[in-house]
Amino acid sequence: KSKIKIHEPFADFLHSSDEEANFEISLLDCYHLAGHACHSMTGAFLVTQAAVEKLFPESKTCERGDVIVEFGSEIDKKATGPRSNVISYITGAWGETGFPGLKGQFSRKNLISYGHNDLKENEVRFRRISNGKEVIVEYNPSIATKELSCQLSFPESWREEIFAILKNKDRVVEVTEKIEMSTCGTGSNPNGCS
């Protein structure tokens, strides 16, 4: 299963077609966004997929604009920037360039941040704005890639790494759940509560 279901509430507000409001984003879509396939882009998709399944257990559908994303690593560290583009594309959580909202709703701005010291560099925290539920997702591709043959040369080795990660996605991604109820109307809650 290499697709994530998305609901875009802003499209509903604009009376857009159902196809604009409810759709799927595939792993291949994320490769197209990044311009290539690699273990980092694959990981960004898998990490987000795991978070969506825990944060939205009933629908297994990501509610765009209802997720805050926090990275343990800084934005300029290794592939953090490209990884965050994939995660933003799926969740609607953007930084300074995000949509500022309309009539106090649908803000996508400043919902993603970096360099959180309480997280490991390979961890990403996802927090659902509407209920405060959060998960931390850790990505360790080496669990799958360390067993690969050293005989392979580039780019064959690159492709084999991706295949190994996808074959072992339940091993390379670890989710830690934490449930906190949101205090609606206090603090920095850009989208309010639903």
C-alpha positions as CSV (number, residue, x, y, z in Angstrom):
1,K,0.0,0.0,0.0
2,S,1.9,3.0,-1.3
3,K,-0.8,5.7,-1.1
4,I,-2.0,8.1,1.6
5,K,-5.6,9.3,1.6
6,I,-6.0,13.1,1.9
7,H,-8.9,15.3,2.7
8,E,-8.5,19.0,1.9
9,P,-11.1,21.0,3.9
10,F,-10.2,24.3,2.1
11,A,-11.4,22.7,-1.1
12,D,-14.7,21.8,0.6
13,F,-15.0,25.4,1.7
14,L,-14.5,26.6,-1.8
15,H,-17.2,24.2,-3.1
16,S,-14.5,22.5,-5.3
17,S,-15.1,19.1,-6.9
18,D,-14.9,16.0,-4.8
19,E,-11.7,15.0,-6.7
20,E,-10.0,18.2,-5.4
21,A,-11.2,17.7,-1.8
22,N,-10.6,13.9,-1.5
23,F,-7.7,12.2,-3.2
24,E,-4.6,10.1,-2.7
25,I,-0.9,10.9,-2.8
26,S,1.3,8.0,-3.8
27,L,4.9,7.3,-3.2
28,L,5.5,7.8,-6.9
29,D,3.9,11.3,-6.6
30,C,6.5,12.1,-3.9
31,Y,9.3,10.9,-6.1
32,H,8.0,13.2,-8.9
33,L,7.9,16.1,-6.4
34,A,11.5,15.5,-5.3
35,G,12.7,14.7,-8.8
36,H,14.1,11.4,-7.9
37,A,13.7,8.2,-5.8
38,C,16.0,7.6,-2.8
39,H,15.9,6.3,0.7
40,S,15.3,9.7,2.2
41,M,12.2,10.5,0.0
42,T,11.0,6.9,0.6
43,G,11.4,7.5,4.3
44,A,9.6,10.8,4.3
45,F,6.6,9.1,2.8
46,L,6.7,6.0,5.1
47,V,7.1,8.2,8.2
48,T,4.1,10.3,7.2
49,Q,2.0,7.3,6.3
50,A,2.7,5.8,9.7
51,A,1.8,9.0,11.5
52,V,-1.4,9.4,9.5
53,E,-2.5,5.9,10.5
54,K,-2.0,6.7,14.2
55,L,-3.4,10.3,14.2
56,F,-6.4,9.5,12.1
57,P,-7.2,5.9,13.1
58,E,-10.9,5.9,12.0
59,S,-10.5,7.3,8.5
60,K,-6.8,6.7,7.9
61,T,-7.1,9.9,6.0
62,C,-4.8,12.9,6.5
63,E,-6.8,16.1,7.3
64,R,-4.7,18.8,5.7
65,G,-4.0,21.7,8.0
66,D,-4.7,19.7,11.1
67,V,-1.1,18.5,11.6
68,I,1.9,20.3,13.1
69,V,5.3,18.7,12.1
70,E,8.5,19.0,14.1
71,F,11.9,17.7,13.1
72,G,14.7,16.7,15.3
73,S,17.2,17.8,12.7
74,E,17.9,21.2,11.4
75,I,16.5,22.1,7.9
76,D,20.0,22.2,6.3
77,K,21.1,18.9,7.8
78,K,21.6,16.2,5.2
79,A,18.2,15.6,3.4
80,T,16.0,17.3,6.0
81,G,14.9,20.0,3.6
82,P,13.8,17.6,0.8
83,R,12.2,15.3,3.3
84,S,10.2,18.1,4.8
85,N,9.0,19.1,1.3
86,V,7.5,15.7,0.9
87,I,5.9,15.8,4.4
88,S,4.5,19.3,3.7
89,Y,3.1,18.2,0.4
90,I,1.2,15.4,2.1
91,T,0.1,17.1,5.4
92,G,-0.3,20.7,4.3
93,A,2.1,21.7,7.1
94,W,4.4,24.4,5.6
95,G,6.8,26.9,7.1
96,E,7.0,30.6,6.2
97,T,5.9,30.0,2.6
98,G,2.6,28.4,3.7
99,F,-0.8,29.7,2.9
100,P,-1.7,32.2,5.6
101,G,-5.4,31.2,5.7
102,L,-8.7,32.8,4.9
103,K,-11.1,34.4,7.5
104,G,-9.0,32.9,10.3
105,Q,-9.2,29.4,8.9
106,F,-7.2,27.0,6.8
107,S,-3.8,28.4,7.7
108,R,-0.9,26.2,6.6
109,K,1.8,28.7,7.6
110,N,4.4,28.0,10.3
111,L,3.1,24.5,10.9
112,I,6.5,22.9,10.4
113,S,9.7,23.5,12.4
114,Y,13.2,22.1,12.9
115,G,16.0,21.5,15.4
116,H,13.9,20.3,18.3
117,N,16.4,19.2,20.9
118,D,14.0,16.7,22.6
119,L,14.0,14.6,19.3
120,K,16.7,12.5,17.7
121,E,17.9,13.7,14.4
122,N,16.1,10.8,12.6
123,E,12.8,11.5,14.4
124,V,9.8,13.6,13.4
125,R,6.9,14.5,15.7
126,F,3.4,14.9,14.2
127,R,0.8,16.6,16.4
128,R,-2.9,16.8,15.5
129,I,-4.2,20.3,16.2
130,S,-7.8,19.4,16.7
131,N,-7.2,17.0,19.6
132,G,-3.6,17.3,20.7
133,K,-2.7,13.7,19.9
134,E,0.9,13.3,18.9
135,V,3.2,10.6,17.6
136,I,7.0,10.5,17.2
137,V,8.2,8.5,14.2
138,E,11.8,7.3,13.9
139,Y,13.3,6.2,10.6
140,N,16.2,3.8,10.5
141,P,16.8,2.7,6.9
142,S,20.1,1.0,7.8
143,I,18.1,-1.8,9.4
144,A,17.1,-2.9,5.9
145,T,20.1,-1.8,3.9
146,K,22.9,-3.1,6.1
147,E,22.3,-6.7,4.8
148,L,22.6,-5.8,1.1
149,S,25.5,-7.0,-0.9
150,C,28.5,-4.8,-1.2
151,Q,29.1,-6.2,-4.7
152,L,26.5,-3.8,-6.2
153,S,27.7,-0.6,-7.8
154,F,25.9,2.7,-8.2
155,P,23.2,3.2,-9.3
156,E,22.1,-0.4,-8.9
157,S,23.0,-0.2,-5.1
158,W,20.8,2.9,-4.8
159,R,17.8,1.1,-6.3
160,E,18.4,-2.0,-4.2
161,E,18.4,0.1,-1.0
162,I,14.9,1.5,-1.9
163,F,13.5,-2.0,-2.6
164,A,15.0,-3.2,0.7
165,I,13.4,-0.4,2.7
166,L,10.0,-0.9,1.1
167,K,10.2,-4.6,1.7
168,N,11.0,-4.0,5.4
169,K,8.9,-0.8,6.0
170,D,7.5,-2.1,9.3
171,R,11.1,-2.5,10.6
172,V,12.6,0.7,9.4
173,V,9.8,2.9,10.9
174,E,9.1,3.0,14.6
175,V,6.1,4.9,16.0
176,T,5.8,6.2,19.6
177,E,2.4,7.4,20.6
178,K,1.6,10.1,23.1
179,I,-1.9,11.4,23.7
180,E,-2.5,15.0,25.0
181,M,-5.8,16.7,24.9
182,S,-5.6,20.1,23.2
183,T,-6.5,23.3,25.1
184,C,-8.5,25.0,22.4
185,G,-8.3,28.7,22.3
186,T,-5.0,29.0,24.2
187,G,-1.4,29.0,23.1
188,S,-0.4,29.0,19.5
189,N,-3.1,27.1,17.7
190,P,-3.2,28.6,14.2
191,N,-6.2,26.7,13.0
192,G,-8.4,26.5,16.1
193,C,-10.2,23.3,17.1
194,S,-12.8,21.3,15.3
